[in-house]
Amino acid sequence: MTTGSRGTGSRGTGSPGTGSSTEPDGATKLDGARSATLPRDATIGYPGGLRARWRWAGSGQGAAVFALSESGGTLEDLGPLVSADYEQLCRAELRIDGPAGAWTIRFASTIHDEPAGLVWDDASLLVVKYGFHTYGFESRTGVLRWSHRSATPLIAVFGSPRLAHLLVQSEIETFAIEPDGAVGWRIAHSDVVSEAAMIGGRLVLTSFTGQVTAIDPATGRSADG
């Protein structure tokens, strides 16, 4: 099982700031307004020989995020998918160096968020979550295959060889995303989800009120009991 989530780390996990990542800026040790203005930096190894470098920061900090952009390969800015005023939003940049070459993608988010990614081997995709959006890129070339927008901020993304789809968890919904980006099924939750984890082959959700719910990740049906 590979995951991309807030503050988690495992093989293939693209949650910058954890696992095999590095943060030369030391932004996590700063406080107040200063920590909000300095970009954070993380380097992560993904399966398939992909080396990723992430940089991200708060609203209006795009120039600082992109100041250290590496040259070579392709460059695409997906900010317009989020808003016409994307330059004023929170920004993130992903640089991939892999066997097929290098590519760079820039993102925008209406909320301050830590980007995360995972390699979906069966679909040959690198999946990224940032803010309200999930993106599916061809892992070798960086070509965008699809994007999906949630109505609420994303908590985590899960992928497994045992599943024919990707699981995208937001604060109030669970989505099953097919390899082509179509929504296979969705579940709306009555309480806001604060944590999500795959435990014992089940998707376990914890709400802000402490309620714990288990879901069959293949069907979306309740697995409680």
RODO-2510 file (C-alpha; in nm, 4 decimals, decimal comma):
residues 225
     n   res          X          Y          Z
     1     m     0,0000     0,0000     0,0000
     2     t     0,1340     0,3401    -0,0924
     3     t    -0,0060     0,6594     0,0468
     4     g     0,0116     1,0307     0,0024
     5     s    -0,1186     1,2112     0,3077
     6     r    -0,0647     1,4836     0,5621
     7     g     0,2304     1,4070     0,7840
     8     t     0,2837     1,0404     0,6927
     9     g     0,5816     0,8580     0,5517
    10     s     0,6361     0,5220     0,3775
    11     r     0,7906     0,3801     0,0621
    12     g     0,6470     0,5693    -0,2297
    13     t     0,4900     0,8268    -0,0039
    14     g     0,5250     1,1821    -0,1227
    15     s     0,4502     1,3712     0,1937
    16     p     0,7334     1,6247     0,1881
    17     g     0,9034     1,6806     0,5199
    18     t     0,8923     1,3137     0,6267
    19     g     1,0582     0,9841     0,5386
    20     s     1,3566     1,0279     0,3043
    21     s     1,2973     1,3985     0,2503
    22     t     1,5280     1,6847     0,3440
    23     e     1,4454     2,0405     0,4433
    24     p     1,7520     2,2647     0,4114
    25     d     1,5455     2,5756     0,4788
    26     g     1,4638     2,4511     0,8283
    27     a     1,1192     2,6056     0,7943
    28     t     0,9612     2,3662     1,0429
    29     k     1,1685     2,5207     1,3211
    30     l     1,0515     2,8738     1,2523
    31     d     0,7394     3,0332     1,3920
    32     g     0,4913     3,3108     1,3266
    33     a     0,4865     3,5029     0,9998
    34     r     0,8432     3,4061     0,9162
    35     s     0,7590     3,0361     0,8769
    36     a     0,4690     3,1279     0,6485
    37     t     0,6922     3,3231     0,4098
    38     l     0,9863     3,0848     0,3688
    39     p     0,9329     2,8046     0,1159
    40     r     0,9720     2,4513     0,2419
    41     d     1,1875     2,2073     0,0478
    42     a     1,1871     1,8269     0,0316
    43     t     1,3636     1,5642    -0,1798
    44     i     1,1958     1,2238    -0,2132
    45     g     1,2667     0,9022    -0,4019
    46     y     0,9677     0,7373    -0,5690
    47     p     0,9539     0,3824    -0,7134
    48     g     1,0623     0,3507    -1,0759
    49     g     1,3819     0,5490    -1,0335
    50     l     1,2021     0,8820    -0,9926
    51     r     1,3769     1,1513    -0,7894
    52     a     1,1415     1,4268    -0,6800
    53     r     1,2142     1,7680    -0,5412
    54     w     0,9266     1,9590    -0,3840
    55     r     0,9067     2,3264    -0,2881
    56     w     0,5962     2,4960    -0,1483
    57     a     0,4880     2,8053     0,0427
    58     g     0,1909     3,0198     0,1410
    59     s    -0,0155     3,2648    -0,0593
    60     g     0,1632     3,5143    -0,2812
    61     q     0,4989     3,3370    -0,2417
    62     g     0,5280     3,1933    -0,5926
    63     a     0,8416     3,3921    -0,6751
    64     a     1,0195     3,2499    -0,3706
    65     v     0,9048     2,8958    -0,4469
    66     f     1,0248     2,9145    -0,8073
    67     a     1,3483     3,1029    -0,7374
    68     l     1,5467     2,7780    -0,7272
    69     s     1,3718     2,6020    -1,0165
    70     e     1,6056     2,3681    -1,2023
    71     s     1,6547     2,4052    -1,5766
    72     g     1,6064     2,1318    -1,8347
    73     g     1,3080     1,9184    -1,9275
    74     t     0,9487     2,0320    -1,9608
    75     l     0,7699     2,2886    -1,7441
    76     e     0,3938     2,3241    -1,6989
    77     d     0,1987     2,5517    -1,4652
    78     l    -0,1383     2,4078    -1,3618
    79     g    -0,2385     2,7127    -1,1611
    80     p    -0,5099     2,8145    -1,4125
    81     l    -0,6943     2,4886    -1,3342
    82     v    -0,7519     2,6227    -0,9834
    83     s    -0,8171     2,9945    -1,0333
    84     a    -0,7689     3,2797    -1,2777
    85     d    -0,5830     3,4571    -0,9948
    86     y    -0,3569     3,1600    -0,9245
    87     e    -0,0431     3,3745    -0,8874
    88     q    -0,1819     3,5124    -0,5601
    89     l    -0,2561     3,1683    -0,4155
    90     c    -0,0384     2,9205    -0,2279
    91     r     0,2084     2,7660    -0,4707
    92     a     0,4034     2,4416    -0,4985
    93     e     0,6518     2,3019    -0,7480
    94     l     0,7408     1,9408    -0,8243
    95     r     1,0587     1,8575    -1,0166
    96     i     1,1021     1,4975    -1,1343
    97     d     1,4234     1,3451    -1,2676
    98     g     1,3729     0,9934    -1,3993
    99     p     1,4896     0,7357    -1,6542
   100     a     1,2907     0,9062    -1,9326
   101     g     1,4084     1,2586    -1,8536
   102     a     1,3112     1,5553    -1,6380
   103     w     0,9853     1,7434    -1,5941
   104     t     0,8523     2,0162    -1,3671
   105     i     0,4951     2,0936    -1,2626
   106     r     0,3736     2,3999    -1,0754
   107     f     0,0575     2,3915    -0,8653
   108     a    -0,1737     2,6379    -0,6923
   109     s    -0,4011     2,5990    -0,3915
   110     t    -0,6586     2,8231    -0,2272
   111     i    -0,5500     2,6900     0,1141
   112     h    -0,2074     2,6444     0,2700
   113     d    -0,1324     2,2746     0,2306
   114     e     0,1563     2,0306     0,2202
   115     p     0,1631     1,8569    -0,1200
   116     a     0,1890     1,4793    -0,1330
   117     g     0,2267     1,2165    -0,4028
   118     l     0,2432     0,8464    -0,4766
   119     v     0,3269     0,6222    -0,7700
   120     w     0,0297     0,4187    -0,8941
   121     d     0,2217     0,1402    -1,0649
   122     d    -0,0677    -0,0413    -1,2330
   123     a    -0,1843     0,2786    -1,4029
   124     s     0,1715     0,4096    -1,4665
   125     l     0,0747     0,7322    -1,2924
   126     l     0,2306     0,9666    -1,0420
   127     v    -0,0604     1,0978    -0,8366
   128     v    -0,0371     1,4304    -0,6531
   129     k    -0,2725     1,5799    -0,3958
   130     y    -0,2587     1,9492    -0,3130
   131     g    -0,5307     2,1615    -0,1592
   132     f    -0,8641     2,0540    -0,3055
   133     h    -0,7189     1,8850    -0,6154
   134     t    -0,5852     1,5433    -0,7109
   135     y    -0,3783     1,5127    -1,0305
   136     g    -0,2787     1,2045    -1,2292
   137     f     0,0427     1,2384    -1,4328
   138     e     0,2077     0,9909    -1,6657
   139     s     0,4946     0,8900    -1,4396
   140     r     0,7597     0,8809    -1,7132
   141     t     0,6782     1,2034    -1,8956
   142     g     0,4760     1,4232    -1,6588
   143     v     0,1860     1,4545    -1,9028
   144     l    -0,1347     1,5364    -1,7129
   145     r    -0,3887     1,2586    -1,7687
   146     w    -0,6621     1,3879    -1,5390
   147     s    -0,7450     1,6113    -1,2453
   148     h    -1,0181     1,5871    -0,9835
   149     r    -1,1498     1,8593    -0,7538
   150     s    -1,3045     1,7932    -0,4151
   151     a    -1,5479     2,0293    -0,2459
   152     t    -1,3384     2,0222     0,0736
   153     p    -0,9645     1,9968     0,1493
   154     l    -0,7968     1,6622     0,0888
   155     i    -0,6718     1,4494     0,3774
   156     a    -0,4977     1,1597     0,2008
   157     v    -0,4651     0,9509    -0,1142
   158     f    -0,4196     0,5724    -0,1094
   159     g    -0,3193     0,3242    -0,3791
   160     s    -0,2647    -0,0519    -0,3697
   161     p    -0,2016    -0,3352    -0,6199
   162     r    -0,5077    -0,5010    -0,4643
   163     l    -0,7343    -0,2165    -0,5721
   164     a    -0,8482    -0,1338    -0,9253
   165     h    -0,8896     0,2292    -0,8236
   166     l    -0,7303     0,5038    -0,6194
   167     l    -0,8832     0,6201    -0,2909
   168     v    -0,9022     0,9950    -0,2380
   169     q    -1,0118     1,1090     0,1059
   170     s    -1,1350     1,4615     0,1684
   171     e    -1,2777     1,6118     0,4859
   172     i    -1,6338     1,5039     0,4021
   173     e    -1,6114     1,2540     0,1138
   174     t    -1,4336     0,9378     0,0006
   175     f    -1,3777     0,8949    -0,3741
   176     a    -1,2764     0,5905    -0,5770
   177     i    -1,0876     0,7269    -0,8785
   178     e    -1,0408     0,5013    -1,1813
   179     p    -0,7165     0,5001    -1,3876
   180     d    -0,8775     0,7371    -1,6407
   181     g    -0,9785     0,9830    -1,3676
   182     a    -1,3464     0,8881    -1,3592
   183     v    -1,5174     0,8599    -1,0204
   184     g    -1,6121     0,4956    -0,9651
   185     w    -1,8016     0,5658    -0,6448
   186     r    -1,8180     0,8250    -0,3692
   187     i    -1,9301     0,8315    -0,0078
   188     a    -2,0457     1,1415     0,1785
   189     h    -1,9771     1,1488     0,5529
   190     s    -2,1990     1,3100     0,8148
   191     d    -1,9028     1,4256     1,0248
   192     v    -1,5799     1,5967     0,9204
   193     v    -1,2917     1,3510     0,8780
   194     s    -0,9678     1,4496     1,0523
   195     e    -0,7572     1,1364     0,9939
   196     a    -0,7501     0,8523     0,7410
   197     a    -0,5396     0,5351     0,7371
   198     m    -0,5315     0,1916     0,5757
   199     i    -0,5324    -0,0642     0,8573
   200     g    -0,5768    -0,4379     0,8099
   201     g    -0,7087    -0,3984     0,4580
   202     r    -0,9699    -0,1422     0,5628
   203     l    -0,9927     0,2330     0,5215
   204     v    -1,0236     0,3640     0,8766
   205     l    -1,1562     0,7176     0,9196
   206     t    -1,1512     0,9228     1,2382
   207     s    -1,3786     1,2253     1,2681
   208     f    -1,3165     1,5485     1,4569
   209     t    -1,5576     1,4227     1,7235
   210     g    -1,3586     1,1009     1,7666
   211     q    -1,5940     0,8680     1,5813
   212     v    -1,4105     0,5845     1,4028
   213     t    -1,5503     0,4300     1,0844
   214     a    -1,4110     0,1405     0,8799
   215     i    -1,4778     0,1118     0,5055
   216     d    -1,4118    -0,1668     0,2569
   217     p    -1,1714     0,0087     0,0155
   218     a    -1,2813    -0,2077    -0,2774
   219     t    -1,6551    -0,1415    -0,2546
   220     g    -1,7024     0,1596    -0,0287
   221     r    -1,9361    -0,0370     0,1971
   222     s    -1,9155    -0,0239     0,5740
   223     a    -1,6654    -0,2699     0,7218
   224     d    -1,7472    -0,2019     1,0872
   225     g    -1,7808    -0,5127     1,2953
***
